[in-house]
Amino acid sequence: MNTNPNISVVVPLYNEEESLPELHAWIQRVMTQNNFSYEVIFVDDGSTDRSWAVIESMREKDENVHGIKFRRNYGKSPGLHNGFQAAKGDVVITMDADLQDSPDEIPELYRMITEEGYDLVSGYKMNRSQGDPLSKTIPTKLFNATARAVSGIHNLHDFNCGLKAYRRDVVKSIEVFGEMHRYIPYLAKNAGYDKIGEKMVHHQARKFGKSKFMGWNRFVNGYLDLMTLWFLQSFGRKPMHVFGFLGTLMFFIGFIACLIVGGIKLSALIAGTPAPLVVHSPYFFIALTMMIIGTQLFLTGFLGDLISRNSVGRNDYHIEKEI
């Protein structure tokens, strides 16, 4: 008999004491109306206000409330990671604590996971431009276009939407670290969960406080994280394939260039014509530098392979079924 709740709601937060009671009451109302068994996991990311005291107060009144408190501010990704580890529900819903994500979307997200068979459903905030400044919306559009191109998940328009639904297996199979919360759909796809859908959701204006994110800074960091994910997925287990190839190519080009420079010098000596010293040619030093860099790249690939072969997770593969 399955004793797990139908839904686990994971809410990472930082200094949201004003919005928490309203958010909890809203979630509670939606769950009761739809007869869902549930738990709400609030992850306090080192708040400096009374957020944790509010969570403790809600726990005293509602046994479905659970809380995790960090000693200091680590970021959204660690909050989600710990929330995922604690979640027991068949379907896991994530949402922000600022009341911009509507709990009224939960029943349909749950239905899409349980009835339509999606592994992950991401929200798409169609009316986001009504409440956000250009400094946030323009980087967001650029970020999403880049993420679609690199990840190959072309049906998502809002990778960074906090309102998402997952099958429990998905959140137990991925590791959200650093600032990788922006790319959870990509992480899920890399883990073999490629049935990813999207649902248009209502985006509400922030009711309390102000946004904790800066648009252009988020875009730059997000771009670097995306390149990291792409590289790890493509070459994480076989670094020699990229570093060894580039190193061999550069060494070969440099070696051929050295032969050409030396050949020109040798032909001049044979013909008895005056020729400048090889070291006076800038092409000699360019060729030598390419050979040195090529050797270093090759050794980098070799060391990367050694590290990969001794990695704890070198044979960590996600198995869906066994009979």
C-alpha positions in Angstrom: 0.0 0.0 0.0 1.3 3.4 -1.0 1.5 5.6 2.1 3.2 8.5 0.3 1.3 11.7 0.0 -0.1 12.6 -3.4 1.9 15.8 -3.6 5.0 17.4 -2.0 5.2 21.1 -2.4 8.8 22.4 -2.1 9.1 26.1 -1.4 12.7 27.6 -1.2 12.6 31.0 0.4 14.8 33.9 1.6 13.3 36.7 3.8 9.6 36.1 2.9 8.0 36.3 6.4 5.1 38.5 5.1 4.1 36.2 2.3 4.4 32.8 4.0 1.1 32.7 6.0 -0.9 33.7 2.9 0.9 31.2 0.7 0.4 28.4 3.2 -3.3 29.1 3.5 -3.7 29.2 -0.2 -1.9 25.8 -0.7 -4.0 24.3 2.1 -7.2 25.5 0.5 -6.3 24.1 -2.9 -5.3 20.7 -1.4 -8.5 20.4 0.7 -10.7 21.3 -2.2 -9.2 18.6 -4.4 -8.8 16.0 -1.7 -5.1 15.7 -2.1 -2.9 14.2 0.6 0.1 16.5 0.8 3.1 17.9 2.5 4.6 21.4 2.2 8.4 21.7 2.7 9.6 25.2 3.3 13.4 25.5 2.8 14.6 28.7 4.6 17.8 29.7 2.9 19.4 31.5 5.9 16.7 34.3 6.2 17.6 37.2 8.4 14.0 38.1 9.1 11.3 36.1 11.0 10.7 33.6 8.2 11.7 30.6 10.3 9.6 31.6 13.2 6.6 31.9 10.9 7.3 28.4 9.5 7.5 27.0 13.1 4.2 28.6 13.9 2.6 27.1 10.8 4.0 23.7 11.8 2.3 23.9 15.2 -1.1 24.3 13.5 -0.6 22.0 10.5 1.2 18.7 10.6 1.6 18.8 6.8 4.1 21.6 7.1 7.8 20.7 7.3 10.8 23.0 7.4 14.5 23.0 6.6 16.6 25.9 7.8 20.1 26.6 6.5 22.6 28.3 8.8 23.5 30.8 6.1 22.4 31.8 2.6 23.5 29.2 0.1 21.2 29.9 -2.9 18.1 28.5 -4.5 19.7 25.4 -5.9 20.9 24.0 -2.6 17.4 24.8 -1.2 15.7 22.8 -4.0 18.2 19.9 -3.6 17.5 19.5 0.1 13.8 19.9 -0.5 13.9 17.2 -3.2 15.8 14.9 -0.8 13.1 15.3 1.8 10.1 15.0 -0.5 8.0 11.9 -0.2 5.0 12.8 -2.5 4.3 10.9 -5.8 4.4 14.3 -7.5 6.7 17.1 -6.4 5.7 20.7 -7.0 8.1 23.6 -6.7 7.1 27.2 -6.4 8.5 30.5 -5.2 7.5 31.9 -1.9 6.7 35.4 -3.1 3.1 34.7 -4.2 3.9 35.2 -7.8 3.3 31.5 -8.4 -0.4 30.5 -8.0 -1.2 27.3 -6.1 -4.4 27.2 -8.1 -2.2 25.7 -10.9 -1.4 22.6 -8.8 -4.3 20.4 -9.7 -3.7 20.7 -13.4 0.0 20.2 -13.0 -0.7 17.1 -11.0 -3.1 15.8 -13.7 -0.5 16.3 -16.4 2.1 14.2 -14.5 -0.3 11.4 -13.3 -2.6 11.1 -16.3 -0.7 12.4 -19.3 2.5 10.7 -18.3 4.9 13.6 -18.2 8.1 13.3 -16.3 8.3 17.1 -15.8 6.0 20.0 -16.5 7.3 23.5 -16.4 5.2 26.6 -16.1 5.2 29.3 -18.7 4.4 32.8 -17.3 2.6 34.3 -20.3 1.9 37.7 -18.7 5.3 38.0 -17.0 6.1 41.3 -18.8 3.2 43.1 -16.9 5.1 43.0 -13.6 8.8 42.7 -14.4 11.2 45.5 -15.5 13.0 45.4 -18.8 16.3 44.7 -16.9 14.7 41.3 -16.1 12.6 40.5 -19.1 15.2 41.1 -21.8 17.9 38.9 -20.3 15.2 36.3 -19.6 14.2 36.1 -23.3 17.9 35.8 -24.4 18.5 33.2 -21.7 15.6 31.0 -22.7 16.5 31.2 -26.4 20.0 30.1 -25.6 18.9 27.3 -23.3 16.5 25.9 -25.9 19.2 25.8 -28.5 21.8 24.1 -26.3 19.6 21.7 -24.4 17.5 20.6 -27.4 14.3 21.1 -25.3 12.5 23.3 -27.9 9.0 23.2 -26.4 10.0 25.2 -23.3 9.7 29.0 -23.2 10.5 29.7 -19.6 13.2 27.4 -18.2 13.6 29.5 -15.0 9.9 29.4 -14.0 9.8 28.4 -10.3 6.5 26.6 -10.8 7.2 23.1 -11.9 5.9 19.6 -11.4 7.9 16.4 -11.3 7.5 12.7 -10.9 9.2 11.7 -7.7 11.7 9.6 -9.6 12.9 12.6 -11.4 13.9 14.7 -8.4 15.5 11.6 -6.8 17.7 11.1 -9.9 19.1 14.6 -10.4 21.6 16.7 -8.4 20.8 20.4 -8.3 24.0 22.3 -7.3 25.6 25.6 -7.7 23.1 27.7 -9.6 21.8 24.8 -11.8 18.2 25.3 -10.7 17.7 27.2 -14.0 18.4 24.1 -15.9 16.5 21.4 -14.1 14.7 20.4 -17.3 18.1 19.9 -18.9 19.4 17.9 -15.9 16.2 15.7 -16.1 16.7 15.2 -19.8 20.4 14.2 -19.3 19.2 11.7 -16.6 16.9 10.0 -19.2 13.6 11.8 -18.3 12.8 13.3 -21.7 9.0 13.6 -21.6 8.9 17.2 -20.7 5.9 19.4 -21.1 4.8 23.0 -20.5 1.8 24.6 -19.0 0.8 28.3 -19.3 0.4 29.7 -15.8 -0.7 32.9 -14.3 2.0 35.3 -13.1 1.1 37.6 -10.3 2.8 40.8 -9.3 5.0 40.6 -6.2 2.9 41.5 -3.2 5.7 42.0 -0.6 9.3 43.0 -0.7 11.4 43.1 -3.9 13.0 40.7 -6.3 16.2 39.0 -5.1 17.6 38.6 -8.6 19.5 41.0 -11.0 18.7 40.4 -14.7 22.0 40.8 -16.5 24.0 39.2 -13.8 21.7 36.2 -13.9 22.0 36.0 -17.6 25.8 35.9 -17.6 26.0 33.4 -14.8 23.3 31.3 -16.4 25.2 31.3 -19.7 28.3 30.0 -18.0 26.3 27.3 -16.1 24.7 26.2 -19.4 28.1 25.8 -21.1 29.3 23.8 -18.0 26.2 21.5 -18.3 26.7 21.0 -22.0 30.4 20.2 -21.6 29.7 17.7 -18.8 27.0 16.0 -20.7 29.0 15.8 -23.9 32.5 15.1 -22.5 32.2 14.6 -18.8 33.0 10.9 -19.0 35.4 11.2 -22.0 37.5 14.4 -21.6 40.3 13.1 -23.8 37.9 13.2 -26.8 37.8 17.0 -26.7 41.1 18.0 -25.1 43.1 15.2 -26.9 41.6 16.1 -30.3 42.3 19.9 -29.9 45.8 19.2 -28.5 46.6 16.8 -31.3 45.3 19.2 -33.9 47.2 22.2 -32.6 50.4 20.2 -32.2 50.1 18.8 -35.7 49.6 22.3 -37.2 52.5 23.7 -35.2 54.8 20.8 -36.2 53.9 21.2 -39.9 54.6 25.0 -39.6 58.0 24.3 -38.0 58.9 22.0 -40.8 57.9 24.6 -43.4 60.0 27.3 -41.6 62.9 24.8 -41.3 62.5 23.8 -44.9 62.7 27.3 -46.2 65.9 27.8 -44.2 67.4 24.5 -45.4 66.6 25.3 -49.1 68.3 28.7 -48.8 71.4 27.0 -47.3 71.5 24.4 -50.1 71.0 27.1 -52.8 73.8 29.2 -51.2 71.6 32.2 -50.8 71.6 34.3 -47.6 68.6 33.5 -45.3 67.7 35.0 -41.9 67.9 33.0 -38.8 64.9 30.8 -38.0 64.5 32.4 -34.6 64.1 35.8 -36.4 60.9 34.6 -38.0 57.7 35.2 -35.9 56.1 32.2 -37.6 58.7 29.9 -35.8 57.6 31.1 -32.4 53.9 30.9 -33.4 54.4 27.3 -34.5 56.4 26.5 -31.3 53.7 28.0 -29.1 51.0 25.9 -30.9 53.0 22.8 -30.3 53.5 23.6 -26.6 49.8 24.4 -26.1 48.8 21.3 -28.1 50.9 19.2 -25.8 49.3 20.8 -22.7 45.8 20.2 -24.0 46.6 16.6 -24.7 48.0 16.1 -21.2 44.9 17.9 -19.8 42.7 15.3 -21.6 44.9 12.5 -20.3 44.6 13.7 -16.7 40.9 14.3 -17.2 40.5 10.7 -18.3 42.5 9.5 -15.3 40.3 11.5 -12.9 37.1 10.3 -14.7 38.2 6.6 -14.5 38.7 7.0 -10.7 35.5 9.0 -10.1 33.0 7.5 -7.7 30.2 8.0 -10.2 32.0 6.7 -13.3 29.5 3.8 -13.5 26.5 5.6 -12.1 23.8 4.9 -14.6 20.0 5.4 -14.1 18.2 2.1 -14.6 14.5 2.4 -15.3 13.4 -1.3 -15.0 14.8 -4.8 -14.4 13.0 -8.1 -14.8 
